[in-house]
Amino acid sequence: AEFLIACFCCPVVQGYGLTENVGGACVAYPEDPLIGHVGPPLACTEVKLVDVPEMNYFSTDKPHPRGEVCLRGYNVFKGYYKDPEKTAEDLKPDGWFHTGDIGRWNEHGTLSIVDRKKNIFKLSQGEYVAAEYLEAIFVRSPLAAQVFVYGDSLNSFLVGVVVPDFEVVEKLISHKYSHLNKSDQKALVQSKELYKEIMDSFDACAKEANLQGFEKMKHIHLEHEPFSEENNLLTPSFKPRRPQLKERYQETIARLYEEFKRDHPEM
């Protein structure tokens, strides 16, 4: 928002909403100079925050209540088409739609979206991990186009599948690794050079975001084929289909864990 305001010298407002509530739940006022929030609720929508104890978010937090954002109103949908299980999971009988987003009420009555609840899992040592949050951090790497972070309660560390940004990678290869064929994507994803470059860039992203050790991926698989709607790894709204990603890369994930544990017996 700051960048857009500086570039275009015009009011820039942020809002919040989902397809499930016809796009609008909150919107900031054009005359509000503050950024980092999505404004107050619209008149058609009720908004409440529900405790998420596993992430230490509570509606009783002081000075700013925090929790999962729930919406109710005439603009909230009636359910997912031919998907009663998903409908029952997200839309409760009392009409409250659980978005999976973590919000914070600010002192001036506006809402800020600060985290994501869904796709949280626990590692074997008891630490909770928010996969989508970490993916959003690691994809900041200029070398990564798509990132899938995986972990489970049987292991103490994370692994991942990464689709490189080959446009950027080609420039890197030309500059530093002239012995590699920059046009052969299948060969590049198997090269130790590209693996190290991407892991180093992820370390930099983690440091910038102040991630803890258990939030870093210890081992990754580089994939030349992008996640897409065509291969059923992305939804029509370009969100990752986590069950399908897990199924597709099940053997790869098992290999990543096996290789890292072999090379690091202390894990």
Helices and strands as residue ranges (DSSP letters): H 2-8, E 15-16, G 19-21, E 26-27, E 46-50, G 53-55, E 66-72, H 84-90, E 97-105, E 111-116, E 120-122, E 128-130, H 131-138, E 144-150, E 158-164, H 166-176, H 185-188, H 192-208, G 213-215, E 217-222, H 242-248, H 250-263
